[in-house]
Amino acid sequence: MTDLRKVRATEERAVSASGADPTALVVAYLTELLDLEQQDGFIGRAIEARPIGNPPTAIVASVRGEPFDPGRHPAGIEVKAITFHELAIDLALGRARVIVDI
C-alpha cells in the first residue's frame, strides 16, 4: 500500500482479534490491521504478534508505525478487504497464503 522503507516506527498501537479457527483468525487479524490503516490512517512498519491457543483462535499484537503522510508515503494499490478465497494456512511452518480484494 506504500513503501515501508519510508515508514517510521514512531508510534505503537495494540491490535487483537479472534476467530472460531485459525483460518477465521487470519482473516479477522488482517482485517483489524487493514482497519487500522483505513479508519485511523495508521501504517504499520513492525509487528510483534502473540497467538493464543493451540491451534490459535486469538491473537494480540503490537504494531509500530506512524500516521499516513501523503508527502512522505507514496500511495500504492489500495487493499479493500481480506478474503477467505483460497486462503491456505500451514501452522507447522507459521505461514499463510492470503488473497486480498483490491
N, C-alpha and C positions, 0 to 999 in steps of 0.2 A: 504494500500500500504506500510505502515510502522507502527511501534509502536509510536503512538502520544505522549506517555509519555516521549519519548526521543527527541522530537522536542521542541526547544526553540522558543519563540515568540520574536526574536531579531530584525526582520526587518518587514516593512509594505509595502504592495502592494495594489494598487487600482484595482478593478475589476468592470466592468459594463457589462450589457447585456440587450437585448431587444428581444421581441417576439410578434407575432401577437395576442397571447392569453396566459393565464397562463401556459398552457402545453408547448407551444413553448418556453416560457420564462425559465421554469425549465431546459429544455434541453440546451438552449443557455447558461444559467448561469453555470450549471455544466460543460459544455464543456469548458468554459473560465477557470474554476478552474483546470480542467484536463490539459489544455494547459499550465497553469502556472507551473505545475509540469513537463510535458513532454518537453516543449520547453525551459523553464527557469531553470529547476531543483530546483524549489522552492516548499517547502512543507508547507502547511498551518497548523497552530496549533489552531488559534482562528479567528473567522469571525464575523464581525458586518455588517449586511446587512440591507438595507432600500429599500423595494419595492416601486414602483412608479405607481400610477394609481389605479383605482377601477373598475373592477378587475385589478390586477397588470399586466403590459405589459413591465415593465423595472425594473431594479434593479441596485443599486450602493452599493458596499461593500468595506470594508477594511479587508484585510487578513493579519494576523500577523503570522510569521513563520520564516523559515530560509532555506538556500540552502541545498539540499540533500547532506549528507556526508556519504558515504558507511562505513566509520569507526565507525560511531555512530548510523546510522539509518539502521536497518535490512531491507533488501528488502523483500516485501511481494508479493502478487499477483498483477500483473500489470493490471490496467484498460485501455482498448484500446479505448473505446468510450462510450458515453452516448446514450441511445436509447429511442425511443418513445414506444417500445414494452411493452404493459400492464402498461404504466405509469398511475398512478392514483393520483389525487390531491384533497384534502379536504381543501378548503380555510378557512372554518369556524374554523377548528382545527389547521390550519397552518401546515399541514402535506402533504407529498407526498411519494409515493412508486415508486422507480425508479429501473429498471433492467439495469445493465451495461454490456457491452461486455468485456470479459476478455480473 
